[in-house]
Amino acid sequence: MRTDTCLAELATAIQDGQLSALSATRNCLDRIAQLDGRLRAFIAVDGQDALQEADLRDQAQRAGQPCGPLHGVPLAVKDLFARAGKPTTAGSKVYPQPATADATVITRLQRAGAVLLGTLNLDEFAAGGTGMNLHFGRCCNPWDVQRITGGSSSGSAVAVASGMVPATLGSDTGGSVRVPAAYCGVTAIKPSYARVSLDGVFPRAPPFDTISPVGRSVQDCETLLAVIGTSSTGRSDRALAPAALDNALALAAKLRLGVAVSQFAAGADEGVIGCLDEAANVLARSVAAQRTVDLPDIDLITGLHQAVVKSEGARIHREVLRTRAADISLAARGAIEAGLFLDPALARQALSLRASVLEHFLAQAFAKADVLLLPVTMSVAPRAQDVSQETASDIVALFAQSGRACRFVNYLGLPALSLPCGFRDGMPVGLQLVGRPNREDQLFALGRAYQQMTTFHLRQAPVVG
């Protein structure tokens, strides 16, 4: 079976006996050995542990034991999640201590039958948007290794886009999984705030942190979210499992789509805007109604988000900034040191406004829409040479526009789906669907309808050959 097989197909093949968990795991490990020297998606590959676990999954299946929804499926996770007896680096050299227990999401993946292959690269402390890591190497875009991946969930997107694994977990605090997904041509869901437990997860800014599945298709993300989300057992649940395609399309047909592309068009690449406009035209055939909408207070909300993120970064890393600053990259330091000069009261005030700002936003943006369509980024992935790791201000300026399209979602706690919608200069373009709190079902329905009518999510990156 191909290494780029989507999660749902792979899970079915293993459970039906067409493929063993051990073979699937070996295929992925071979792919990692072939490609990761170029792409640097992984921080650690636990090959022997994974093979032993896969063998145990096969033995259990032969013994007739019940199979979870991810039985025998090889996965990998961003290096933010605690795994008992193993270090969680957070992309840095200053937090090397092994964990004493698994994070809740790791426990749920294992209960569902997944085989964990290792941990994935990220911007140091998850505090960046380039995928450049001074300690573990620059994560490279499989569509063009001279271009960046976006971040901070760089390895999570690259590992899927290159076929090293069928799906991964990343995290998103202000676009950290949606931007890499858009730049690398894969699908990712940033769930509603608190939909997935943060227990055992290295923090970036806990009021906004969300654990985010990445896969080839919307159905892959839906499957993973069902496992790590509100299910307490991690096993298949009819209320959480992906809807049948006919049901998803029926739900999409009832939805009203609000298009907010023009609000982000100033300074954007015309080719990217063209892809988004075409995506809106395609989706118009699947929804009950479509209209242009304006999103209120985007700049205000972005400012509130940044006040909290900077303050939280300084609070979390204050001690290592004082004692081990020389061991931290300039980019990471630049992203978090600004918070040292902020009055913590400003962050508290910003958070205190969250409920009222959300109420106003929902009343305005969703008055005549159920789902919003907008960009993830305003350009395709830039070349690495155009992004200076040595000058943090360059990085901040480069991602200001994308931050404007992503950060308000985290502040408000809304769910957002990033999925491929075209190409510009041979590089992927992503669209973003945003919904009301806890209405991931509507995003999944509309996303699956779109992927039924397009093939962008099935395209193979040139490095995959």
C-alpha positions as CSV (number, residue, x, y, z in Angstrom):
1,M,0.0,0.0,0.0
2,R,1.3,3.5,-0.9
3,T,2.9,5.5,1.9
4,D,0.7,8.5,1.0
5,T,-2.5,6.6,1.8
6,C,-4.9,8.6,3.9
7,L,-5.6,7.6,7.5
8,A,-9.1,6.3,6.9
9,E,-8.0,4.0,4.1
10,L,-5.0,2.7,6.1
11,A,-7.1,2.1,9.2
12,T,-9.6,0.1,7.1
13,A,-6.9,-1.9,5.4
14,I,-5.3,-2.9,8.7
15,Q,-8.6,-3.8,10.4
16,D,-9.7,-5.8,7.3
17,G,-6.5,-7.8,7.3
18,Q,-5.2,-6.5,4.0
19,L,-2.2,-5.0,5.7
20,S,-0.5,-5.7,9.0
21,A,0.3,-2.9,11.5
22,L,3.9,-4.1,11.4
23,S,4.1,-3.7,7.6
24,A,2.4,-0.2,7.8
25,T,4.9,0.8,10.4
26,R,7.9,-0.5,8.5
27,N,6.7,1.4,5.4
28,C,6.6,4.6,7.3
29,L,10.0,4.1,8.9
30,D,11.5,3.3,5.5
31,R,10.0,6.5,4.2
32,I,11.3,8.5,7.1
33,A,14.8,7.1,6.5
34,Q,14.6,8.0,2.8
35,L,13.3,11.6,3.2
36,D,13.9,13.0,6.6
37,G,17.6,13.8,6.0
38,R,16.4,16.4,3.5
39,L,13.2,17.5,5.2
40,R,14.0,17.4,9.0
41,A,10.4,16.8,10.0
42,F,11.4,14.6,13.0
43,I,13.2,15.4,16.2
44,A,13.2,11.8,17.4
45,V,12.2,8.6,15.6
46,D,11.4,5.7,18.0
47,G,11.7,2.9,15.4
48,Q,12.2,-0.1,17.7
49,D,9.5,1.0,20.1
50,A,7.1,1.5,17.2
51,L,7.9,-1.9,15.6
52,Q,7.3,-3.7,19.0
53,E,4.0,-1.8,19.5
54,A,2.9,-2.7,15.9
55,D,3.6,-6.3,16.5
56,L,1.6,-6.3,19.7
57,R,-1.3,-4.7,17.8
58,D,-1.1,-7.5,15.2
59,Q,-1.1,-10.1,17.9
60,A,-4.1,-8.6,19.6
61,Q,-6.0,-8.6,16.3
62,R,-5.2,-12.2,15.6
63,A,-6.4,-13.1,19.1
64,G,-9.8,-11.5,18.2
65,Q,-9.5,-8.6,20.6
66,P,-11.5,-5.4,19.7
67,C,-9.8,-2.9,17.5
68,G,-9.9,0.8,18.2
69,P,-10.5,3.3,15.3
70,L,-6.8,3.8,14.8
71,H,-5.7,0.2,15.3
72,G,-2.2,-0.3,14.0
73,V,-2.0,3.1,12.3
74,P,1.4,4.8,12.5
75,L,1.3,8.4,13.6
76,A,3.7,11.1,14.9
77,V,3.2,14.1,17.2
78,K,4.7,17.5,17.6
79,D,7.3,17.5,20.3
80,L,5.1,19.2,22.9
81,F,3.3,16.2,24.3
82,A,4.5,14.4,27.4
83,R,5.4,10.7,26.9
84,A,6.3,8.8,30.0
85,G,10.1,8.2,30.3
86,K,10.9,10.3,27.3
87,P,11.9,14.0,27.0
88,T,9.7,16.7,25.6
89,T,12.0,19.2,24.0
90,A,9.5,21.9,22.8
91,G,12.1,22.4,20.1
92,S,14.7,23.6,22.6
93,K,17.7,22.4,24.5
94,V,16.7,23.9,27.8
95,Y,13.8,21.6,28.8
96,P,15.3,18.1,28.5
97,Q,13.8,16.2,31.5
98,P,11.8,13.0,30.7
99,A,8.1,13.1,31.5
100,T,6.7,11.0,34.4
101,A,3.3,10.4,32.6
102,D,1.7,10.5,29.2
103,A,-0.3,13.5,28.1
104,T,-4.0,12.9,27.8
105,V,-3.9,13.0,24.0
106,I,-1.1,10.4,23.9
107,T,-3.2,8.1,26.2
108,R,-6.2,8.5,23.9
109,L,-4.2,7.8,20.7
110,Q,-2.8,4.6,22.3
111,R,-6.2,3.5,23.5
112,A,-7.5,3.9,20.0
113,G,-4.7,1.6,18.8
114,A,-2.3,4.1,17.2
115,V,1.4,3.3,16.8
116,L,3.6,6.3,17.7
117,L,6.7,6.7,15.5
118,G,8.3,9.7,17.2
119,T,8.2,13.4,17.7
120,L,8.1,16.2,15.2
121,N,10.1,19.4,14.6
122,L,8.8,22.8,15.5
123,D,9.9,26.4,16.1
124,E,11.6,26.7,19.5
125,F,9.0,26.9,22.3
126,A,6.4,26.8,19.6
127,A,7.1,30.6,19.4
128,G,7.6,31.2,15.7
129,G,6.1,30.9,12.2
130,T,8.9,29.8,10.0
131,G,9.8,26.1,10.8
132,M,13.4,27.2,11.3
133,N,14.9,25.6,14.4
134,L,18.5,26.4,15.4
135,H,18.9,23.2,17.4
136,F,17.2,20.5,15.3
137,G,17.5,22.0,11.8
138,R,15.3,23.9,9.4
139,C,12.2,22.0,8.5
140,C,12.0,22.0,4.7
141,N,8.9,22.3,2.5
142,P,8.4,19.1,0.4
143,W,7.1,21.2,-2.5
144,D,10.3,23.2,-2.7
145,V,13.0,22.5,-0.1
146,Q,14.3,26.0,-0.5
147,R,11.0,27.4,0.9
148,I,9.9,27.5,4.5
149,T,7.1,25.4,6.0
150,G,5.5,27.9,8.3
151,G,5.2,27.1,12.0
152,S,5.3,26.4,14.6
153,S,3.8,22.9,13.7
154,S,6.3,22.6,10.8
155,G,7.1,18.9,11.2
156,S,3.4,18.0,11.7
157,A,2.6,19.3,8.2
158,V,5.7,18.2,6.4
159,A,5.5,14.6,7.7
160,V,2.0,14.3,6.2
161,A,2.7,16.2,3.0
162,S,5.8,14.0,2.2
163,G,4.0,10.7,3.0
164,M,6.2,9.8,6.0
165,V,3.1,9.3,8.1
166,P,-0.7,9.4,7.2
167,A,-1.5,11.9,10.0
168,T,0.0,13.8,12.9
169,L,-0.9,16.0,15.8
170,G,0.3,19.6,16.0
171,S,-0.9,22.6,18.1
172,D,-2.3,26.0,17.2
173,T,-2.1,29.2,19.3
174,G,-2.3,31.8,16.6
175,G,-2.2,29.9,13.3
176,S,0.6,27.5,14.3
177,V,-1.0,24.5,12.5
178,R,-3.1,26.3,9.9
179,V,-0.2,28.2,8.3
180,P,2.1,25.0,7.8
181,A,-1.0,23.2,6.5
182,A,-1.6,25.9,3.9
183,Y,2.1,26.2,2.9
184,C,2.5,22.4,2.6
185,G,-0.8,21.5,1.0
186,V,-2.4,19.4,3.7
187,T,-5.6,19.6,5.8
188,A,-5.7,20.6,9.5
189,I,-8.4,21.4,12.1
190,K,-7.9,23.9,14.8
191,P,-10.7,22.8,17.2
192,S,-12.8,25.0,19.5
193,Y,-11.0,26.0,22.6
194,A,-11.1,23.3,25.4
195,R,-12.4,20.7,22.9
196,V,-9.1,18.7,23.5
197,S,-7.4,18.4,26.8
198,L,-4.1,20.3,27.3
199,D,-3.1,18.0,30.2
200,G,0.6,17.1,29.7
201,V,1.1,19.6,26.8
202,F,4.0,22.0,26.9
203,P,2.4,25.5,26.9
204,R,2.7,28.4,24.5
205,A,-0.2,30.5,25.8
206,P,-2.7,28.3,27.6
207,P,-5.7,30.6,27.1
208,F,-5.4,30.0,23.4
209,D,-3.5,26.7,23.0
210,T,-5.4,24.0,21.0
211,I,-4.3,20.5,19.9
212,S,-4.8,20.2,16.2
213,P,-5.0,17.1,13.9
214,V,-3.3,17.1,10.5
215,G,-4.0,14.8,7.7
216,R,-4.4,14.5,3.9
217,S,-8.2,14.8,4.0
218,V,-11.0,16.4,6.1
219,Q,-12.1,12.9,7.0
220,D,-8.6,12.2,8.5
221,C,-8.8,15.2,10.7
222,E,-12.4,14.3,11.7
223,T,-11.3,10.8,12.7
224,L,-8.4,12.0,14.8
225,L,-10.4,14.7,16.5
226,A,-13.0,12.1,17.5
227,V,-10.3,10.1,19.2
228,I,-8.5,12.9,21.1
229,G,-11.5,15.1,21.7
230,T,-14.5,14.7,24.0
231,S,-14.5,10.9,24.0
232,S,-13.3,9.8,27.4
233,T,-12.1,6.3,26.2
234,G,-10.5,7.1,22.8
235,R,-12.6,4.4,21.2
236,S,-15.0,4.7,18.3
237,D,-18.2,6.5,19.3
238,R,-21.1,6.9,16.9
239,A,-21.6,10.5,18.2
240,L,-18.0,11.4,17.4
241,A,-17.0,9.2,14.5
242,P,-16.9,10.9,11.0
243,A,-20.4,11.3,9.5
244,A,-21.3,9.2,6.4
245,L,-20.5,11.2,3.3
246,D,-24.1,11.5,2.3
247,N,-25.0,12.9,5.7
248,A,-22.1,15.4,5.5
249,L,-23.2,16.6,2.1
250,A,-26.7,16.9,3.3
251,L,-25.6,19.1,6.2
252,A,-23.4,21.2,3.8
253,A,-26.4,21.8,1.6
254,K,-28.2,23.5,4.6
255,L,-25.4,25.9,5.5
256,R,-25.0,29.6,4.7
257,L,-21.4,30.5,3.7
258,G,-20.0,33.9,4.5
259,V,-17.1,34.9,2.3
260,A,-14.6,37.3,3.9
261,V,-11.8,37.2,1.4
262,S,-11.9,40.9,0.3
263,Q,-11.2,42.0,3.8
264,F,-7.7,40.5,3.6
265,A,-6.9,41.3,0.0
266,A,-4.9,44.4,0.5
267,G,-1.2,43.5,0.0
268,A,-2.1,39.9,-0.7
269,D,-0.8,37.9,-3.7
270,E,-3.3,38.1,-6.5
271,G,-2.8,34.4,-7.3
272,V,-3.7,33.4,-3.8
273,I,-6.8,35.6,-3.8
274,G,-7.8,34.1,-7.2
275,C,-7.6,30.6,-5.7
276,L,-9.8,31.6,-2.8
277,D,-12.3,33.3,-5.1
278,E,-12.5,30.1,-7.2
279,A,-12.9,28.0,-4.0
280,A,-15.9,30.2,-3.1
281,N,-17.4,29.6,-6.5
282,V,-17.0,25.8,-6.1
283,L,-18.5,25.8,-2.6
284,A,-21.5,27.9,-3.9
285,R,-22.7,24.7,-5.5
286,S,-22.9,22.9,-2.2
287,V,-24.4,25.4,0.2
288,A,-27.9,26.9,0.8
289,A,-26.7,30.5,0.4
290,Q,-23.5,32.4,-0.1
291,R,-22.8,36.1,0.6
292,T,-20.0,38.5,1.3
293,V,-19.5,39.3,5.0
294,D,-17.3,41.7,7.0
295,L,-15.6,40.5,10.2
296,P,-15.8,43.0,13.0
297,D,-12.9,44.3,15.1
298,I,-10.2,42.0,13.6
299,D,-7.4,44.4,14.4
300,L,-8.6,45.0,17.9
301,I,-8.9,41.3,18.5
302,T,-5.5,40.6,17.1
303,G,-4.0,43.2,19.5
304,L,-5.8,41.6,22.4
305,H,-4.5,38.2,21.4
306,Q,-0.9,39.4,21.1
307,A,-1.0,41.1,24.6
308,V,-1.9,37.7,26.1
309,V,0.5,35.6,24.1
310,K,3.5,37.9,24.8
311,S,2.6,38.0,28.5
312,E,2.2,34.3,28.7
313,G,5.4,33.6,26.9
314,A,7.4,35.8,29.3
315,R,5.7,34.2,32.3
316,I,6.4,30.6,31.2
317,H,10.0,31.2,30.1
318,R,11.1,34.0,32.5
319,E,13.5,31.8,34.4
320,V,15.3,30.2,31.4
321,L,15.6,33.6,29.8
322,R,17.4,34.8,33.0
323,T,19.6,31.7,33.4
324,R,20.1,30.2,29.9
325,A,19.5,33.0,27.4
326,A,22.6,32.0,25.4
327,D,21.1,28.6,24.7
328,I,17.9,30.0,23.2
329,S,17.8,31.1,19.5
330,L,17.4,34.8,18.7
331,A,14.1,34.1,17.0
332,A,12.6,32.5,20.0
333,R,13.9,35.1,22.3
334,G,12.6,37.8,20.1
335,A,9.1,36.2,20.2
336,I,8.9,36.0,24.0
337,E,11.1,38.7,25.4
338,A,8.7,41.5,24.5
339,G,6.4,40.1,27.1
340,L,8.9,41.0,29.9
341,F,8.1,44.7,29.3
342,L,4.3,44.3,29.4
343,D,2.3,44.9,32.5
344,P,0.6,41.6,33.3
345,A,-2.6,43.5,34.1
346,L,-2.9,44.2,30.4
347,A,-3.2,40.5,29.6
348,R,-5.7,40.1,32.4
349,Q,-7.8,42.9,30.9
350,A,-7.5,41.4,27.4
351,L,-8.8,38.1,28.7
352,S,-11.6,39.7,30.6
353,L,-13.0,41.1,27.4
354,R,-13.1,37.8,25.7
355,A,-16.7,36.8,26.4
356,S,-18.1,40.2,25.4
357,V,-16.0,40.4,22.2
358,L,-17.0,36.9,21.2
359,E,-20.7,37.7,21.7
360,H,-20.4,40.8,19.5
361,F,-18.4,38.9,16.9
362,L,-20.9,36.1,16.6
363,A,-23.8,38.5,16.4
364,Q,-22.1,40.4,13.5
365,A,-20.1,37.9,11.5
366,F,-22.6,35.0,11.8
367,A,-25.8,37.0,11.5
368,K,-26.3,35.6,8.0
369,A,-23.7,32.9,7.8
370,D,-23.0,29.6,9.5
371,V,-19.4,29.2,8.2
372,L,-16.9,31.8,7.2
373,L,-14.4,31.5,4.3
374,L,-11.2,33.5,4.4
375,P,-7.5,33.1,3.7
376,V,-4.9,31.4,6.0
377,T,-2.0,33.2,4.4
378,M,-1.7,36.0,1.9
379,S,1.1,34.4,-0.1
380,V,2.6,31.0,-0.8
381,A,5.5,29.9,1.3
382,P,8.4,32.3,1.0
383,R,12.0,31.2,0.3
384,A,14.1,30.5,3.4
385,Q,16.7,33.1,2.3
386,D,14.0,35.8,2.5
387,V,13.3,35.0,6.2
388,S,16.1,36.1,8.5
389,Q,16.6,33.8,11.5
390,E,18.9,36.4,13.0
391,T,16.5,39.3,12.9
392,A,13.2,38.6,14.7
393,S,11.6,41.8,13.5
394,D,11.8,40.5,9.9
395,I,9.9,37.4,10.9
396,V,7.3,39.4,12.7
397,A,6.7,41.7,9.7
398,L,6.5,38.7,7.3
399,F,3.7,37.0,9.2
400,A,1.8,40.1,10.3
401,Q,-0.8,39.6,7.5
402,S,-1.3,35.8,8.2
403,G,-1.5,36.6,11.9
404,R,-4.4,38.9,11.2
405,A,-6.3,36.1,9.4
406,C,-5.6,33.5,12.1
407,R,-5.1,35.0,15.6
408,F,-8.6,36.3,16.1
409,V,-9.8,32.7,15.8
410,N,-7.7,31.6,18.8
411,Y,-8.7,34.6,20.9
412,L,-12.4,33.9,20.3
413,G,-12.0,30.1,20.8
414,L,-13.5,29.3,17.4
415,P,-12.9,26.2,15.3
416,A,-11.1,26.6,12.0
417,L,-10.3,24.2,9.2
418,S,-7.4,24.7,6.8
419,L,-7.5,22.8,3.5
420,P,-5.7,23.1,0.1
421,C,-7.5,25.1,-2.6
422,G,-5.1,25.5,-5.4
423,F,-1.5,26.4,-6.4
424,R,0.4,29.5,-7.2
425,D,3.9,29.3,-8.8
426,G,3.8,25.5,-8.1
427,M,3.2,26.0,-4.4
428,P,0.0,25.1,-2.4
429,V,-2.6,27.7,-1.4
430,G,-4.9,27.1,1.6
431,L,-8.3,28.3,2.5
432,Q,-9.7,28.7,6.0
433,L,-13.2,27.8,7.1
434,V,-14.2,29.2,10.5
435,G,-17.3,28.3,12.5
436,R,-19.1,29.0,15.7
437,P,-17.8,27.4,18.9
438,N,-18.2,23.6,19.0
439,R,-19.6,23.5,15.4
440,E,-16.7,21.5,13.9
441,D,-19.4,19.3,12.4
442,Q,-20.3,22.1,10.0
443,L,-16.7,22.8,9.0
444,F,-16.2,19.1,8.4
445,A,-19.3,18.8,6.3
446,L,-18.4,21.8,4.1
447,G,-14.8,20.7,3.9
448,R,-15.7,17.2,2.8
449,A,-18.1,18.6,0.2
450,Y,-15.3,20.8,-1.2
451,Q,-12.9,17.8,-1.3
452,Q,-15.5,15.8,-3.1
453,M,-15.4,18.4,-5.9
454,T,-11.6,19.1,-6.0
455,T,-8.4,17.1,-5.9
456,F,-6.0,19.6,-4.5
457,H,-5.6,17.5,-1.2
458,L,-4.6,14.5,-3.3
459,R,-1.7,16.2,-5.2
460,Q,1.8,14.8,-4.4
461,A,4.7,17.1,-3.5
462,P,7.7,16.8,-5.9
463,V,9.9,15.3,-3.1
464,V,7.5,12.3,-3.0
465,G,8.7,10.1,-5.8
